[in-house]
Amino acid sequence: MTIFERYLTLWVALCIVAGVGLGHFLPGFFHALGALEIAKVNLPVAALIWLMIVPMLMKIDFAALKEVGRHWRGIGVTLFVNWAVKPFSMALLGWLFIGHLFRPYLPAEQIDSYIAGLILLAAAPCTAMVFVWSSLTKGEPHFTLSQVALNDAIMIVAFAPIVGLLLGLSSITVPWDTLLLSVALYIIVPVIAAQIARSRLIASGGETRLSQALAKIGPLSLVALLATLVLLFGFQGEQIIRQPAIIGLLAVPILIQVYFNSALAYALNRLFGEAHCVAGPSALIGASNFFELAVAAAISLFGFDSGAALATVVGVLIEVPVMLSVCSIVNRSKGWYERGAIRETQVAPAD
């Protein structure tokens, strides 16, 4: 790892502080940037996410995707955690902590809204930033791409029923334009752009030319990640400063569910004998959230100043530093993982 990558947690913390501070002192500037959206999908954030994930997507040879079937155990584990465990565990944690244990310390009129925001956060698996987490753990890139694509397809049909069920509503108005546009902007467009760039580089100089280009643009992913944090926290800087205690309380169930679901996915992959390069991204995909969609859906359904919107923003606050800690745990536990795997799967991660 480079010095920049080694101290990524520090840079993340500094960017969060910078974003909150800039959002507080320059609210007009960030309100103007926040208004640049289509179907509540913020275009500057989408552009930064392209810069974040395109270099990693350029590493993927789509001709090799047919081999991902050998990782069916990892795919099964991730699907189980994402769709059968995570939304329901978050609803339980929200009910326990927000609805009961922390109720005396929270505005009574916002309790249900806070829980709704937590459910929205957990009901949609992360699609974009998992490519960053997978890269940091030397995850198998074809598995990561296939799992994300499969989750996107499921999300289109399962998001509304799961949220409706957990919110106790007979029906829920889901912002379908937001959902579909988010998938297009965060997955389809960067995948196409990355494969066009990959093909042209290989055509002009083979794998050597591709490797040289990736070495030059690789740091762009982390820079874009940090810039995205500044932007997201700038959007909510005033609200975060105004309600620090509430943010701390909302963070508790989010933290528990991230570590619980990542540990569950990691342990199940080890139990079933999957390779470590699959178990890492499986645990990270199983635990992380599609916070861009969650924030947009909360604002669309409950309003910008609602408890639901604030809860999803806390998800953004927690997402990066906590997922970096999960990446560190996955990397440091590789020896333990491989010693205990029931069946060795000889698959080397793609560089």
Secondary structure, DSSP 4 states (H G I P E B T S, - for coil): --HHHHTHHHHHHHHHHHHHHHHHH-HHHHHHHHT-EETTEEHHHHHHHHHHHHHHHTT--GGGGGGGGGGHHHHHHHHIIIIIIHHHHHHHHIIIIIIIITGGGS-GGGHHHHHHHHHHHHHSB--STHHHHHHHTT--HHHHHHHHHHHHHHHHHHHHHHHHHHTT-S-----HHHHHHHHIIIIIHHHHHHHHHHHHHHHHHHHHHHHHHHHHHTHHHHHHHHHHHHHHHHHTHHHHHH-HHHHHHHHHHHHHHHHHHHHHHHHHHHHTT--HHHHHHHHHHHH-B-HHHHHHHHHHHH-TTSHHHHHHHHHHHHHHHHHHHHHHHHHHTHHHHHHH-SS----PPP-
